[in-house]
Amino acid sequence: MQHTNNHLIERLPKGVQKRFLALCEPFELVLSTELSVRGALLTHAYFPITGFISLVIDIETHPPLEVGMVGAESMLGSELVLALANTPWRALVQGAGSCWRIETKTLRQAMDDMPALESLVQRSLLIRLHQQALASACERFHPIGQRLARWLLMSQDRAHADHFHVTQEFISLMLGVRRVGVTQAASDLQKEGLIQYTRGELKVLDRTGLEAKACSCYEADKLLHDTLMKAKT
């Protein structure tokens, strides 16, 4: 793990980056592992290198719903910049991989010692809040097929591959819909030659076609991230 490959860490000045990484430890992201539990104190922050993490809300009498996705472009634990250590969601490893991990107390001290790090974590939190607002609107107004196409594109972006492991049960959990709805939507994408899905293994066959099928929230989400990350503070 000699290269960080986490985009947030790579944005730090070289000297700050070196100091910060000296405080971190390499950590493997194991598929389906819960990194945080709703209402529990965060013990660590995570900066994915490969693999990705879903933020999942549990609502009484309703299926769980994904409200955010964290890959190499971001971090899990940005709310610690507000001195908060409790979260309203579960953080679930959706794609196996590796990351840098740092203890909560150590990260807070590092932000006090390194203003550039604190500024970057603040920006990461702002982006996530905007993206979660967009995700809420998407879940409310867009049909399952468009949302599935968007979710697959987001997963592919973070998997850095055209194929990855995912079950229909997991997708239904992420989208907050019944499995039968996911089955039909995935079948439609297969019939159009956009994806291939067999026994939990999904392959994107036509990325351009999948982008055309996805709702506008996919491009809006990327634009939002790029705009806020480049904005002057």
C-alpha angles and dihedrals in degrees: 000000000000097000119059097214088180104123095215094054091045089058092062118098109266094251093049091044091056093048092048096048089052086065094049133078130211112255132184119231106220117201114263094006115144110229094182136014126219111269094005124118116263111242097184144016119226131212108192120218098175125001126036143239132225124214107217128192120207114210123186114256091004133089116261114268132209112233099173146009126213124199137148089308093068147008142251112238104037090138087074087081085073091052089251120137102172122084132195093221143057118246108220126184104238098172123032117236143104138291146169114261129198131182116252095240092047093050092051091051091046091054089052090050097041115045091186090060093048091050092051093049090049090052091049091054092049091051092050092051091052092046093050090053089052091048091053092054091046092052091050101046111024127079123246095254094057092043091050091052090050092048093049091051091050090049092048091050091056096039089054088215139087091237135048141158117264134144126219088238090057093047091050088053092050094049096039094234137116118277091242089062091052091047092055094044093048090047090054091051090049093050089054090052094243099119141011118217126185128160097333095318114114126189126187107225100174114026094175091053091047090052089052090051095049123091119257090259091083094064091036090056093052092046090049092053094047094046096049094042092054096041117113117251 
